[in-house]
Amino acid sequence: MRSRNFLILLTVAGILATVAFAQRGRGFGGGGFGGLRFEGHDEGPKPTFPVNGEFHFVRLEYTDLPQFHRRFGFGSRNGEGDGWWLVDWPDADEHFSQGTQRLTRIDTGEPRHMRLGDNRIFDHPWIYATQTGWWGLTEAEIVRLREYLMRGGFLVVDDMWGPGPEQWEIFTYTMNRVFPGKPITELAESDSVMHVMYDIEQKDLSFIPGTRHLRRGAGGQVEVQQPYGTKPAWRAMSDDKGRMIVSVNYNTDIGDAWEYADAPEYPEHMTALAYRYGINYLVYSMTH
């Protein structure tokens, strides 16, 4: 009976996910959300990067669960395709790579995207996956992800939402296949990843909005509307030696903050916080 109810929940959630994407899609290419337009976003020349570097932003490609499949559409700017893996691509990847170039001494190369079956995955210490509440990894991909993480890799997952349980249950079910019985814990302010380059304090454990959460207020100011019933959470999985190997950003969207880093309408302090989180994850992955 419980399995049947879970399947019903997944079917309903799939319908809601399709509706949510239809609403989200209005804003790409400088469009608006709630009357908010992003002036200057997506304008200017496309960023260029060296072909090779010490660090490449690697976005993980995956196949959606069938009931949640995201049909062909734009990720951002000229990025288009099907599947939830490409949401915010390529702008988020390129903007974070630009920030890494400017804020660190890490030799940053061109962003890339690949599947877990690609052997190049082991050349990269850090991979990013979005919308992992809808992913459907095969058994071979589960084995490969386990191997990648146990060999020293680091996974950042982002843009996964409640208040319903469906996305969290799918994500935790997947990770329990990767590491049976391994817990997902809350990040503490004292954890080293919170201080490896930037000091992230309790006040910084705040909601970072997607563009769909921004509105133009009566006075013309940009207002942030956190989705009803959600609370941001910053969680982690660690290996048997206590090294953090998976960063779990729940009810928050650092990818949108990177994507819209060139839009003055997006709250600047939220963009700055998203870069601090991302760079801390990156430096931690390369030094621990």
Secondary structure as GFF3:
##gff-version 3
##sequence-region A 1 288
A	DSSP	alpha_helix	2	24	.	.	.	ID=ss1
A	DSSP	three_ten_helix	25	27	.	.	.	ID=ss2
A	DSSP	beta_strand	32	33	.	.	.	ID=ss3
A	DSSP	beta_strand	36	37	.	.	.	ID=ss4
A	DSSP	beta_strand	58	60	.	.	.	ID=ss5
A	DSSP	three_ten_helix	66	68	.	.	.	ID=ss6
A	DSSP	beta_strand	73	76	.	.	.	ID=ss7
A	DSSP	beta_strand	79	81	.	.	.	ID=ss8
A	DSSP	three_ten_helix	84	86	.	.	.	ID=ss9
A	DSSP	alpha_helix	91	103	.	.	.	ID=ss10
A	DSSP	beta_strand	112	114	.	.	.	ID=ss11
A	DSSP	three_ten_helix	119	123	.	.	.	ID=ss12
A	DSSP	beta_strand	126	130	.	.	.	ID=ss13
A	DSSP	alpha_helix	139	150	.	.	.	ID=ss14
A	DSSP	beta_strand	154	160	.	.	.	ID=ss15
A	DSSP	alpha_helix	166	178	.	.	.	ID=ss16
A	DSSP	beta_strand	185	186	.	.	.	ID=ss17
A	DSSP	three_ten_helix	192	194	.	.	.	ID=ss18
A	DSSP	three_ten_helix	202	204	.	.	.	ID=ss19
A	DSSP	three_ten_helix	211	213	.	.	.	ID=ss20
A	DSSP	beta_strand	214	216	.	.	.	ID=ss21
A	DSSP	beta_strand	222	224	.	.	.	ID=ss22
A	DSSP	beta_strand	233	238	.	.	.	ID=ss23
A	DSSP	beta_strand	244	250	.	.	.	ID=ss24
A	DSSP	alpha_helix	254	259	.	.	.	ID=ss25
A	DSSP	alpha_helix	268	287	.	.	.	ID=ss26
###
